[in-house]
């Protein structure tokens, strides 16, 4: 299984809690952060930075960049890798292997971002969709979707 490219040196595995980032919406719990020695706070904007790194690899030498290699192989291969990582994530969740679930979750997010880059989807578009759904019951949101006549 391929691991995401690192934009920073590998940090020691010991993480210490940091002060939470402030929440944007009034009354919302702040985003969780974890301070990682020698790296800094781990916050959700790491996904935006990872997207920028993957996007910068488009068209570069596939022999030196896993992202470039995946992008050069096309959407079918990217989707296949995403599916493989998703299955591995599910296996670790069912097996109650917390550390492996965390690792596989990172792989899933990385491969999803590679797929976004290939498809021209920007993270802000996904964040906007999540904001649109915020505060809506999952049952109500699903009921509001157009029905698939084949389902």
C-alpha positions in Angstrom: 0.0 0.0 0.0 1.3 3.4 -1.0 1.7 6.1 1.7 1.0 9.7 1.0 3.9 12.0 0.2 5.2 14.0 3.1 5.6 17.7 2.9 7.5 17.7 6.2 10.0 15.4 7.8 8.5 12.5 9.7 7.6 13.5 13.2 8.2 11.4 16.3 5.2 9.2 17.0 4.5 10.9 20.3 1.9 13.6 20.1 0.9 16.0 22.8 -2.4 17.9 23.1 -2.4 21.5 22.0 -4.9 24.3 22.5 -7.9 23.7 20.3 -8.3 26.0 17.3 -11.2 28.4 17.7 -14.5 27.4 16.1 -15.9 29.7 13.4 -19.6 29.3 14.1 -21.0 30.6 17.4 -21.8 27.8 19.8 -19.8 25.2 17.8 -17.1 23.1 19.4 -13.7 24.2 18.2 -11.8 22.0 15.7 -9.6 19.5 17.4 -5.8 19.9 17.1 -3.0 17.7 18.2 0.5 19.2 18.6 3.1 17.0 16.9 6.6 17.6 18.1 8.8 19.2 15.4 5.8 19.6 13.0 3.3 21.8 14.7 -0.5 21.6 15.2 -2.4 19.1 13.2 -5.5 20.8 12.0 -8.0 20.1 9.2 -6.2 22.6 6.9 -3.6 19.9 6.4 -6.0 18.5 3.8 -5.8 21.8 1.8 -2.0 21.7 2.0 -2.0 18.1 0.9 -4.2 19.0 -2.0 -1.8 21.7 -3.0 1.1 19.3 -2.9 -0.7 16.6 -5.0 -1.8 19.3 -7.5 1.8 20.5 -7.8 2.9 17.0 -8.8 0.6 16.8 -11.8 2.7 16.4 -14.9 6.0 16.0 -13.0 8.3 13.0 -13.2 6.4 9.8 -12.2 9.6 8.1 -11.2 10.1 10.6 -8.3 6.6 11.2 -7.2 3.9 8.7 -6.2 1.2 11.4 -6.8 2.6 12.0 -10.3 2.7 8.3 -11.0 -1.0 7.9 -10.0 -2.1 10.9 -11.9 -0.2 9.7 -15.0 -2.0 6.3 -14.8 -5.4 7.8 -15.0 -8.7 7.9 -13.1 -9.4 4.2 -13.3 -6.1 3.4 -11.4 -6.7 6.3 -9.0 -10.2 4.9 -8.2 -8.8 1.4 -7.9 -6.2 2.6 -5.3 -8.9 4.6 -3.4 -11.1 1.5 -3.3 -8.2 -0.7 -2.0 -7.4 1.8 0.7 -11.0 2.2 1.7 -11.3 -1.6 2.1 -8.2 -1.7 4.2 -9.6 1.1 6.3 -12.8 -0.9 6.9 -10.9 -4.1 7.7 -8.9 -2.2 10.4 -12.1 -0.6 11.8 -13.9 -4.0 12.1 -10.8 -5.5 13.6 -10.7 -2.7 16.2 -7.1 -1.8 15.3 -7.2 1.8 16.2 -3.6 2.8 15.1 -4.0 1.0 11.8 -7.4 2.6 11.3 -5.7 6.0 11.7 -3.0 5.1 9.2 -5.4 3.6 6.7 -7.7 6.6 7.1 -4.8 8.9 6.1 -4.3 6.7 3.0 -8.0 7.0 2.1 -7.9 10.8 2.4 -4.7 11.0 0.3 -6.1 8.8 -2.5 -9.4 10.8 -2.4 -7.4 14.0 -2.8 -5.5 12.5 -5.8 -8.9 11.7 -7.3 -10.1 15.3 -6.7 -7.0 16.6 -8.4 -7.5 14.3 -11.4 -11.2 15.3 -11.6 -10.6 19.0 -11.1 -12.5 19.1 -7.8 -11.2 21.7 -5.3 -11.4 21.0 -1.5 -13.4 24.3 -1.1 -16.1 22.8 -3.2 -16.4 19.8 -0.9 -16.2 22.0 2.2 -19.0 24.1 0.8 -21.2 21.1 0.2 -20.5 19.9 3.8 -21.4 23.4 5.1 -24.6 23.2 3.0 -25.5 20.0 4.7 -24.5 21.1 8.2 -27.5 21.2 10.6 -29.6 19.0 8.3 -30.6 15.6 9.5 -28.9 12.9 7.4 -32.4 11.3 7.0 -33.9 14.6 5.8 -30.9 15.3 3.5 -31.1 11.8 1.9 -34.9 12.1 1.5 -34.4 15.4 -0.4 -32.2 13.9 -3.0 -33.7 13.0 -6.4 -34.8 9.4 -6.4 -32.9 6.9 -8.6 -35.5 5.1 -10.7 -33.2 2.0 -10.9 -32.8 1.7 -7.1 
